[in-house]
Structure formats: C-alpha cells, structure tokens
C-alpha cells in the first residue's frame, strides 16, 4: 500500500511559476528544508524528481488552482483541468481514446459525443490519461489513445483515481503505481503566508 497526500493550492493568479513555488514549499515541509534549497531535476521526458529519491511528487495547475501529489512509497502523477467544451469532440475522442473508451462515449452520447454527458466523460478520460502519463513519465512520448483508463486498474501496476473536484466544473485525477493507495487531502493557501498544514 502507498500513502499519497494531495494538496489543493489556490493561486493568486494563473501563473506556472507560482504553482512551482507552491510545490517547492510543500516539498520543503516533508524534507524539513527551505524551499529554495530543494534541488529538482527532470527526466528527458519532462517528469520532475528529486536526485535524492526521498519523495515521489507531481504537480498540475489550471487557471488559478494547483494540485500537488506527494508520496514516500510510490511514483505518482496528477492532473487538473478547468471546465471546457470541446468544439470537435468526436475528432478529439477518436484521437485520444482507446476503442473501448470511444465506444463508451458513443453509448453515453446516443451516437454523438457532442452530448453533455459524453463531453463530461471525455474531459474525465483526458484528465485520467494525463495523470497516468505524468506518473509514468511518458507524457511527451506516448499517445493518449494507447492507454485505457476506463477502469481504476491501469497497465503495469498503475491505478488511476478520480479526485474530488477542487472547484466547480474542474476535473482532477491521481495515478499511483500501487495496488491500494491511501489518499489524504490537504489545503494550502500560499497568499495567507502560512506554512502548509493538514
């Protein structure tokens, strides 16, 4: 089993650097180290990691929200997406979905993935796929349609879980390479000037 902490962080504005700063501050609480002293490297595929290997972590942000996943036991990936309406949902679904996923969308949409229920499911699948690919570190080299995330159990020992929506209409997912992850949720408001706490 792996314990995973998921941090919700409201940002003062949509800014990638603010999200990264928040992630460093959160990691600093686990490592008992100042945020600016934490050395973060990235794999050739873009996955961040600590050279010391002490923690597994991942970051996602959308608009003025960020999510940070942290685990001491297992690799993690996380994704967050704002509400959206796809202009060409059928074309997108054919590009990112496995055959089984696409068939499910068509069933939900009564033969048209433009239906609202299918749009919601398409965004959910997108987020789940991104979380898995961010977890495996294959985000830049693997096609979304190559993985199937309809079920929580994904290939190679990964599990993908829907997370509670941190804001109206947002979708979030967590991927963990562990059979039965225990997920805890925390909140941190960096603009309040307070250290992260559970």
C-alpha distance (Angstrom), angle and dihedral (degrees) to the residues before:
residue distance angle dihedral
X1 . . .
X2 3.79 . .
X3 3.79 128.6 .
X4 3.78 114.1 -139.3
X5 3.79 125.8 -172.5
X6 3.80 116.6 -155.3
X7 3.80 116.2 -161.9
X8 3.79 122.8 -160.6
X9 3.79 111.6 -153.7
X10 3.82 123.3 -174.7
X11 3.79 109.9 -151.2
X12 3.82 124.0 -147.8
X13 3.81 87.2 -126.9
X14 3.78 139.4 -7.4
X15 3.80 101.1 -76.5
X16 3.81 129.5 142.9
X17 3.81 93.2 -152.0
X18 3.82 92.1 53.3
X19 3.80 88.6 53.2
X20 3.81 91.0 50.5
X21 3.80 91.1 47.7
X22 3.80 89.6 52.3
X23 3.80 90.4 50.4
X24 3.81 91.1 51.7
X25 3.81 90.9 49.9
X26 3.80 90.8 51.1
X27 3.80 92.7 47.2
X28 3.79 88.1 49.3
X29 3.80 90.7 62.0
X30 3.81 90.7 56.2
X31 3.80 94.0 44.5
X32 3.82 95.4 38.7
X33 3.80 88.1 -128.6
X34 3.80 136.6 123.0
X35 3.82 110.0 -94.4
X36 3.81 94.0 -121.8
X37 3.81 91.0 54.9
X38 3.81 93.9 59.5
X39 3.78 112.4 104.9
X40 3.81 112.3 -146.7
X41 3.79 121.6 -175.2
X42 3.79 130.9 -177.8
X43 3.77 132.3 -137.4
X44 3.82 118.5 -121.1
X45 3.82 86.0 -97.8
X46 3.81 91.4 55.4
X47 3.82 103.5 -103.7
X48 3.83 112.5 143.6
X49 3.80 119.3 -130.9
X50 3.79 142.1 163.2
X51 3.82 113.6 -111.3
X52 3.82 87.9 -139.0
X53 3.81 91.1 57.6
X54 3.81 91.6 -139.6
X55 3.80 95.1 133.3
X56 3.77 140.3 22.2
X57 3.79 113.0 -141.5
X58 3.77 144.5 159.3
X59 3.80 137.9 -172.0
X60 3.78 135.3 -149.8
X61 3.78 129.9 174.0
X62 3.77 135.7 -178.6
X63 3.79 124.4 -179.3
X64 3.81 106.3 -38.2
X65 3.81 98.0 -18.7
X66 3.78 131.7 85.3
X67 3.79 133.3 -173.1
X68 3.79 123.3 -158.4
X69 3.81 122.6 -168.2
X70 3.81 119.7 -160.8
X71 3.81 130.6 -178.3
X72 3.79 134.2 167.2
X73 3.80 93.0 -161.0
X74 3.80 111.5 40.3
X75 3.80 144.0 24.3
X76 3.81 113.9 -95.6
X77 3.78 140.0 -166.9
X78 3.79 127.9 -169.7
X79 3.78 135.3 -172.3
X80 3.79 135.2 -172.7
X81 3.80 127.3 -173.3
X82 3.79 131.6 -175.0
X83 3.80 121.2 -128.5
X84 3.77 112.1 -76.9
X85 3.77 143.2 164.9
X86 3.79 115.9 -138.0
X87 3.82 114.2 -133.5
X88 3.81 93.7 -155.2
X89 3.81 103.3 23.6
X90 3.78 95.9 162.3
X91 3.80 92.9 54.5
X92 3.81 90.9 45.7
X93 3.80 92.2 47.5
X94 3.80 91.8 51.3
X95 3.82 89.3 51.4
X96 3.82 100.6 46.1
X97 3.81 104.6 27.8
X98 3.76 132.3 84.1
X99 3.81 114.8 -127.2
X100 3.81 90.8 -99.6
X101 3.80 92.6 49.3
X102 3.78 92.4 48.8
X103 3.80 91.6 50.1
X104 3.81 89.1 52.3
X105 3.81 91.6 51.4
X106 3.78 91.9 49.8
X107 3.82 89.9 50.4
X108 3.81 91.3 50.5
X109 3.78 92.4 47.1
X110 3.79 96.5 46.0
X111 3.82 91.1 -115.7
X112 3.81 93.7 -38.0
X113 3.78 122.8 83.3
X114 3.80 87.5 -159.6
X115 3.83 89.6 82.1
X116 3.84 113.5 109.9
X117 3.82 94.0 -115.7
X118 3.79 91.0 52.0
X119 3.81 91.4 46.8
X120 3.82 89.2 55.1
X121 3.80 91.8 47.7
X122 3.81 91.3 47.7
X123 3.81 91.4 54.3
X124 3.82 89.9 45.8
X125 3.82 91.1 52.5
X126 3.81 91.2 46.5
X127 3.81 91.6 54.0
X128 3.81 93.3 45.7
X129 3.81 91.8 50.4
X130 3.79 92.2 48.3
X131 3.82 90.7 50.4
X132 3.80 91.6 52.4
X133 3.80 94.2 46.3
X134 3.80 91.1 47.2
X135 3.80 88.6 50.6
X136 3.79 95.4 49.8
X137 3.80 91.4 41.5
X138 3.81 91.2 -124.2
X139 3.79 95.7 114.1
X140 3.79 94.8 119.4
X141 3.79 99.0 38.0
X142 3.80 108.3 39.2
X143 3.79 127.5 70.4
X144 3.81 116.6 -122.6
X145 3.80 91.2 -130.0
X146 3.80 91.3 61.8
X147 3.79 93.2 72.6
X148 3.78 128.8 60.5
X149 3.80 116.6 -148.0
X150 3.80 102.2 170.6
X151 3.80 88.1 111.2
X152 3.79 126.9 48.1
X153 3.81 91.7 -121.5
X154 3.80 108.9 78.0
X155 3.82 128.9 -179.4
X156 3.82 123.6 -71.8
X157 3.80 96.6 25.7
X158 3.80 96.7 -58.5
X159 3.80 123.5 138.9
X160 3.79 123.2 -160.0
X161 3.79 120.6 -156.1
X162 3.78 132.1 -173.2
X163 3.80 110.5 -125.8
X164 3.80 126.4 -147.2
X165 3.78 110.0 -89.1
X166 3.83 109.0 -99.3
X167 3.83 90.4 -154.5
X168 3.79 137.9 8.7
X169 3.78 111.9 -64.4
X170 3.82 95.9 1.2
X171 3.80 120.3 127.9
X172 3.79 123.6 -150.5
X173 3.80 134.6 -179.9
X174 3.79 137.7 -177.9
X175 3.80 127.0 -152.1
X176 3.80 120.1 -162.0
X177 3.79 130.1 177.6
X178 3.79 94.1 -134.2
X179 3.81 134.3 91.6
X180 3.81 98.7 -124.4
X181 3.81 113.4 15.2
X182 3.80 118.6 -168.6
X183 3.80 107.4 -143.5
X184 3.81 123.8 -158.3
X185 3.81 122.7 -171.8
X186 3.80 125.6 -141.4
X187 3.78 135.9 175.2
X188 3.78 129.8 -144.7
X189 3.77 128.7 -179.2
X190 3.82 107.0 -162.7
X191 3.82 92.7 -172.8
X192 3.81 88.8 64.0
X193 3.80 88.8 63.8
X194 3.78 91.8 -128.8
X195 3.79 125.4 134.4
X196 3.79 115.2 -110.9
X197 3.80 114.4 -86.4
X198 3.76 136.8 175.4
